[in-house]
Amino acid sequence: LRQAYSRILNTDISTAIELCSPLLGLDSEQCELYTLAKDFAQKEFRPNANEWDQKPIFPISNYRKASSLGFAGFFVPKVLGGMALNRTNSIIVVEALATGCVATTAMLTIHNACASTINLFGTDEQRATYLPRLCNLDIKASFCLTEPGSGSDAGSLQTRADFDTSTGEYVINGGKAFISGAGMSDLYLVMCREASGGISCLLVPLQSQGLSFGQVEKKMGWNCQPTRQVLFDAVRVPLANRLGPKGHGFKMAMVGLDGGRLNIGACSLGAAQMCFEIAVDYVKERWQFSKAISEQQATQFKLADMAGKISCSRLALRQAAALLDSGHPTATAQCAIAKKIATDFGFEVCNEALQLLGGYGYLKDYEVERYVRDCRVHQILEGTNEIMRHIVGRAIVAD
């Protein structure tokens, strides 16, 4: 099979790319959606992504341009300014955007997760207040679940929200860690433990008194988006800022994680697709020992393996998304499978592309090393890949 792939890869670059084309299996509307997002990413994200990574700066103006195409409101009804996409179509867009800049796209998926949570669990008043402004990026949102002492064991979170009956307000104390967009976002969806022991979700505006942020973390990748601790010192928010029923916050977070795992897998897939295309171009142009290195069987085998990993990841993600859309009982386990496959294989493909480019791949002047660094964290966040195996294994042996 690898030899068959190799023969195709060695004949024509368009055929090589077609082997794992993102458009395979899509209908005409989905093809248009992918092309729209891909063209935007290649114009607005990719030419500037190295600069954003190295300075680092978050591209607010480019980010806002994405909202003009609806990309800040994937799941929000059109009447409130969104696109009303299902999960299948949303990961098509995410994959396309990630070909341009993984870190910026990932931040956009977090923003969309916040908007989706408000849409699913908010009151009519909350939806009308926040969703139109989130969809046009008048306000940006961050999701606050992880704490210094609760990562994979998210249910052990300690941030407290005590209800003050005399004022009708929640008083929040504690801190969150590794929060993307912290200090930059205007609205924070915060998971807090109430006195009853249950976990509730509170909407905390940026201007809230007692809200502060730690230093910007120095990271391996995702450098253009700020990652900081979010600290709460007697932060007060009214009862009207509670999202959904009391004690339902953890359920909301778990619902969001299924989609988040697909999103982060799609980010890895988009990066892998871009690195694959860069590598195929390069090996056809790079000559060593009097011939293009694409003529070396070792190179062809490597490209064949990369094509297989991309195709496998895409199929796993799209199947899981379809099951999540249909409410299938295995959807959570399938999302975990897809997340693990896509983030493991996505990183491997990017890393193999770097190897094919040799010393040039290792230079910051070229973009492949950025994709490698940005994709590495995907195997950790939205539930580590070890936790993904736990979810799947537990589902397999369940009665």
N, C-alpha and C positions, 0 to 999 in steps of 0.2 A: 504493500500500500504506500509506504514511504517512497519507494522508487517510482510508483505511478505519479504521486504528487510531484516528485522531483522533475520528471519529464515535462509535466505541464508548466511548472515554475520556470523551467529553463527555456521555454519557447517564446513567451510573450508576456510583458509586464501586466497588460490589461487582463489577460487570462489569469495571471497569478493573483491579482487583487480580487478578481471575480470569485475565486475559490472560497473566500471568506467575506464576501460582500455583505455589508449590513442590510442591503436592500433585498436580499434573497428571502423569499417567503412573505414579503410585505404586500399589501394591496396598494392601489394607486394613491389613496389618501395618506397612508402611512409613509409611502415613499416621498410624497411631497413634504410631509412633516419632518422627516429625517433630513431631506435636502435643505429645507429652510433653516433648520438648526445647525447643520454642518456648515452651510455657507456663512451664517452669522459667526460661528465659532472661528472659522478660518480667516474672516475679515476683522473681527473685533477682539478676539482673544489671542489667537496664536502668534500674531506678529509682535505682541507686546508682553507675552507671558514671561519670557526670560528676564525682562526688565523688572516686572512686578515681583518676580521671585528674588532677584538679587538685591533690590534696594532696601528692604521690601516695602511695597505699597499695595493697598487694596484699590482696585480700579472702580471706584464708585460710578464714574460716568459711563463706562462700558457696561457695568452691572445694571445700571438703570436702563440702558438701551435694550437689554434683554426683556425688560418688562413691557416694552412697546410691542413685542411679539407674543406676549401672554405668558412668558416663561417664569414669571413670579407667582403664577396662580394656576398651576397644573390642574388641581382638583377642585377649584372653587367654581361654583356655577357662573355661567356667562353673565347672568343678570347682576352679579356682584363684581364683575370685572375679570373673571378667570377664564380658563380654557375648557373646563369640565372634561378633562381627559380621564381615561381609565389607567390602570397601572401599566398595562401593556404598552400603550402609546406614550406614557410618560417616560418609560425607560428607553424608548427609541430616541426621544429628545435628549435625555441625559447622556446617552452614549455619544450622540453627535456633538453635543456641546463640549464633552470632555476631550474630544480630539484637539481642541484648541487650548484649553487650560483646565487641568484637573482640579486645582485648588479653588478656582473661582466657581467652577461648576458645582463642586461639592458644597460650597457655601450656599449656593442657590438652592440645592436640594434640601438643606437644613431649613432655610427660609420657607420653602414649600411645605415641609413637614409641619412647621408651626401653623401655617395657614390652613392646612388640611385638618389639623387637630381642632382648631377653632371652628372650622366649617362643620366637622362631625359632631362636636360635643358642646358647642357654644349655644347660647340663647339667640333668639332673633336679634335682640339688641346688640349683643356682642358681635355677631356676624356682620350686622350693618355698620357697626362702629369701626371694626378693624379690617375686614376683608378687602373692601375697595382700596384702602390705603396700602395694604400689604401687596395687592396685585399690581399697583403702579409704582411700588417701591418708594412711596412717600415715607413709609416706615419700614425698617428692616427688623427681622425677628431672629432670636436664638433660642435653642432648646436647652434647658438646664436640668439634667438628670444626674450625671456622674459627680461623685464627690471624692475627696482625697482618700477616704477610707472605704468607698463602695464603687467598685468598677464593674466587674462581671456580676457581682452580687448586688445588683442595683436595688433590690428590695430592702437592703439594710441601711438605706440612706438615713442621715441624722438631722438634716436641716429641719428646723421646727417652725410650725405656723400655729401660734396660739391665738384663739379667738377672744377678742376683748369685747365682752357683751355691752360694756358701757358706751362704746363708740361704734360698734358694729363693724369693726375692722379686724383683719388678721395682722398679727405682729410676727414677722419672719426673722429668725436668727440662724446663722450657719453659713455654709459656703459650698460652692460648686467648683469643680476642677475641669480643666481641658475643654472649656466652653468656646466653641468657634464663634467668632464675631463679638466676643465680649468687649464691652466698651464702645464698640462701633454700632451695635444694634440698638434700636429704639424700644424694643419690647422683648421681654424675657418670659418664656413659659417655664415656670419653676415648680418642680415636684417637691412637696414638703410633707413632713409627718405631722399630723394633728395630734392633740392630746389623747384622742381615742385610740391612737395607734395606726389609724388608716392614713393613706397617702392621698393628698389632694393636689390639684394643679392650679396654681395662681398666676395671673397675668400681672407682671411687674413692669411698669414704665421706667425708662432710663432715668428720668428726672426724680425718681423716688428718693426721699431723704433717707440716709442710712445705707444706700446702695453704693458699693465701691468695687474696684477691680484690682487684681494683682498685676504684677509686671507682665509684659508681653513675653510669652515663652519663646525660647530659641529652639527651633525645631529642625529636624532633618529635611522635611518637606512641608508642603502646604504653607509656604512662607508668606505668600501675599495676604493671607487672611490672619487676623490677630487671634491668638489663642491665649486666654487668661483665666485666672480664677475669678469667680463672681462671689462677692462677699455681702452678707446681709447682717446689718447691725440695727435691730429693732425697726426694720422696714415695715411700714404700715400700708396696707392696701384694703379697700372696702370689700365687703362681702360680694358685691357685684362683679368683682374681679376673679372670683372663683370660677373655673371652667368645669362645667359638668357637676354632677352630684358630689356631695361630701364623700371622701374616701375612694373615689373612682379614678384617681390620678394614675395609679400604677397600671390599671387596665388600659388607660389611654396610651401610656408610654409603650406598652407591649404591642398594641395595635399599630402604633407608629413605627415600631422597630421592624415589623415585617416589610413594610414599604421602604424603610431606610436601608435595609439590607439589600434590597433590589437596586436601589439608587446607587449605593456605593459599589456594588458589583458592576453596574453599568458604567460608572466612572472608570473603573479598572479596564473594562472592555473597550471603551473609547480610546483610552491611552494605549492599550495593546494594539488596536487597529491602526492608530497613527504611527506607532513605532514600527509595526510590521511594514507599512507602506514605505516609510523612510528607509528601512533596511533593504527592502527589495530594490528600490531605486539605487541605493548605494552599492550593493554587491554587483549590480550590472555595469556600474561605471568604474569601480575600483579594479585596477589591473595589478596582478602580481604573478611572477613567473610566466610572463608573456601571454596571459589571458585573464579575462574577467574572473573574479573569484566566484561569481555565480556559476561558473562551469565546474567548480570543484564539488564532488559528490558530498563532501562533508558539509559544505554550505547549503546544498540543496536539501539534505536531510534535516538540517536545523530549521530551514524555512518551512519544510513540510510539517515538522512538529509544531511550529508556531501557528501555522494555519489551522491545524487540528485543535489546538488549545483555544484559539479564538472562536472557532465554530462550536465547540463543545460548550464554552461559556455562554455564548449567545443563545443557544438552544435551551440551556438550563434556566437562564434568566427569563426568557420569554414564556417558557412553560410555567414557571413559578408565578409569573405575573398573571397569566391567564387563569391559573387556579385561584389566585388571590382575588381576582376580579369576580370569579364565579362563586366565591365563598366556600370553596371545597374544604373538607375537613383536614386534608393533609397540607393545606397551603403554608402553614407556619413552618413545618418541617421542610417543605420544598423550597421555601425562601432561604432557609438555613443552608440547604444543599447548594443552591445556586450562588449564594453569597460566598461560600467557601471555595467552590470551583472557580468562580469568576475572579475573585481577588487573588487566589493562589496562582492561577494560570495567567492572569493579567500581569502580575508582577514578573512572573517567569518570562513571558514574552518580551516585556520591556527590557528586562535584563539581558536576554539573548540578543535583542537588537543592539544594545550597547556593545556586546561582545563582537558582533559582526562589524560594527563601525570601528572597532579597535581603539587606538588612542584618541581618535576624534570623538568617539562616543563618550569618553571620560571628561572631555572639556566642557566647561560651562558655556562656551561660545556656541556650542551645539545644544539641541534641545532634548535629546534622548535621556541624558542623565537626569534632567528635571522630571521627566515622566517616571523614571525609576524611583527617585526620591519621593515624589508625590504619592505613588501607588503603594509604597511599603506600609503606610499606616492603615490602609484599608483592611489588612489582615488582622488588625487590632480593634478598630472602632466598630460601632454598631453591633457589638458582641464579638469577642475574639473568635478566631476560627476554631479554637479548642472548644469554646462554648457551642459553636455551630455543630460540631461533632457530637457533643453531649445532647443537644436538642434532637438531632436525627437518631442517635443511638437509643435514646429514651423512647422515641416514638416507635422504633422498630420492635422493641421488646414489650411495649405496653399491651395489656390485655384488652 
